[in-house]
Amino acid sequence: MDSSGNLPEPQVLFGINWAEHPIGDQSTFSPQRIHTSIHQKTMHHHQNLGDAAALNGMLPPYEAMAMYEQPKPRFIFKMPRVVPDQRSKFESDELFRRLSRESEVRYTGYRERAAEERRMRFVNDCRKGYAEISMVASGTNLQLYFNANHNPYAQEQECDFERERGKVHLRSSFIMNGVCVRFRGWVDLDRLDGVASLEFDEQRAQQEDAQLQEQIQSYNQRMAESKRIYHTPQTPPEDHHRRGGPGLPGGPMGW
């Protein structure tokens, strides 16, 4: 009781309402009593958390179904290198029609260097088997790769410095927009420009078509085999509710 005659408000400390215990009761304020009360309330809190976790673990049958699904097979299908009908695309595509006509080409490597150094580097690059060429009319830049070794038994050299004085004749096969094409032209060794065009590479196209068909056939076989192995009859959801989910003798209590 304070000086005004009012009783002080009850204080709660360590989860104990001290106003409910007489001040004269020394056992109320003993450390053992305080420790026991805190321990009991802590255990009760942990028990409540455990009950909540147990309730969360009781999954309905339709949610438990996902836990027992068989893993699906994974297939990696490589992007095809060519389109199914290469010749048709080469003849109908506007870009290929423009590139198939002879037009001006230029060497585009080392533009920041002096003219004499660029000539030397172009010759060195050709002898190593590559060259950076731009087809001026369409603005198409090409990175050409070819066999720079001189083969006397070959009908046509891919990089020929001896065919015409002051020029190098180049021939390079590659795949452009899903079509097998061949670059054919020449470049002046002094001006670093020339004339070239693209033509359809029939022999390379047949090889790529054969590989494409094998790839598609192999993919279809793997898909058919996976369907045969992993295909299992699906149980209706109502049956799962009645049986308590796949693999379970009965549903949880209350279902």
Secondary structure, 3 states (H helix, E strand, C coil): CCCCCCCCCCCEECCEEHHHCCCCCHHHHCHHHHHHHHHHHHHHHHHHHHHHHHHHCCCCHHHHHHHHCCCCCCCCCCCCCCCCCHHHHHHHCHHHHHHCCCEEEEECCCCCCCHHHHHHHHHHHHHHCEEEEEECCCCEEEEEECCCCCCCCCCCCCEECCCCCCEEEEEEEEEECCEEEEEEEEEECCCCEEEEEEEECHHHHHHHHHHHHHHHHHHHHHHHHHHHHHCCCCCCHHHHHHHCCCCCCCCCCCC
